[in-house]
């Protein structure tokens, strides 16, 4: 399912309970579905606060998921995480992010 809960535009988020046999980027590297969803939003360029609001999770939960994902990916920075994500099948659609950026 592709739904952004705030504006109903498309962002590829998956359920926390995938159907048996279903796959997601990062699964084979040990990422959970939730970590994968959050990493995708990081790769889209969203900050932790924006991710928190979109997923209806606390900022501390987002930070915890990100730390856990970083350990599994063996990265130390957000930039490294985005590069890892792209190399492992995450394909951010930057046009989606542009629609959500506030006007300057």
C-alpha positions in Angstrom: 0.0 0.0 0.0 1.3 3.5 -0.8 -0.1 6.1 1.5 1.2 9.2 3.2 -1.1 9.7 6.2 -0.9 13.5 6.2 -1.5 14.5 2.6 -2.6 11.2 1.0 0.1 11.5 -1.6 2.2 8.5 -2.4 5.1 7.3 -0.2 5.8 3.6 -0.2 5.2 2.5 3.4 4.5 -1.1 4.3 2.6 -2.7 7.1 4.5 -3.9 10.2 3.1 -7.4 9.5 3.9 -8.3 6.0 2.2 -11.1 4.2 4.3 -14.4 4.3 6.6 -14.4 1.4 6.5 -10.6 1.0 9.8 -8.9 0.7 11.1 -5.4 1.5 14.4 -3.6 0.9 16.9 -4.3 3.7 15.1 -7.5 4.9 18.0 -9.7 4.0 20.4 -7.4 5.9 18.2 -7.8 9.0 16.1 -4.6 8.9 12.6 -4.8 10.2 9.7 -3.5 8.2 9.4 -0.4 10.5 13.2 0.3 10.2 12.9 -0.1 6.4 10.0 2.4 6.3 11.9 4.9 8.4 15.0 4.5 6.3 13.0 5.1 3.2 11.7 8.4 4.6 15.3 9.3 5.7 16.4 8.6 2.1 13.6 10.9 0.9 15.3 13.6 2.9 12.8 14.0 5.8 14.0 15.0 9.2 13.2 12.9 12.3 10.4 15.3 13.4 8.7 15.0 10.0 9.0 11.2 10.1 7.6 11.2 13.6 4.5 13.2 12.5 3.9 11.0 9.4 4.1 7.7 11.3 2.4 8.9 14.5 5.4 7.8 16.6 7.3 9.8 19.2 10.6 11.4 18.2 12.4 9.1 20.6 10.9 6.1 18.9 12.1 7.3 15.5 15.6 7.9 16.9 15.6 4.4 18.4 14.6 2.8 15.1 17.3 4.8 13.3 20.0 3.8 15.8 19.0 0.2 15.4 19.0 0.4 11.6 22.4 2.1 11.6 23.9 -0.7 13.7 22.5 -3.3 11.3 23.7 -1.4 8.3 27.1 -0.7 9.9 26.9 3.1 9.1 27.5 6.0 11.4 25.8 9.0 9.7 22.6 9.9 7.9 24.5 10.4 4.7 26.0 6.9 4.9 22.6 5.5 5.6 21.1 7.2 2.5 23.9 5.9 0.3 23.4 2.4 1.9 19.7 2.6 1.2 20.1 3.5 -2.4 22.7 0.7 -2.9 20.3 -1.8 -1.3 17.2 -1.2 -3.4 15.6 1.8 -1.7 14.6 4.2 -4.5 13.6 7.6 -3.2 11.2 9.6 -5.4 12.4 13.1 -4.8 9.3 14.6 -6.6 7.2 13.3 -3.7 9.4 15.1 -1.1 9.3 18.3 -3.1 5.5 18.4 -2.8 5.8 18.3 1.0 8.4 21.0 1.5 7.2 24.3 2.9 7.3 27.3 0.6 10.2 29.6 1.3 
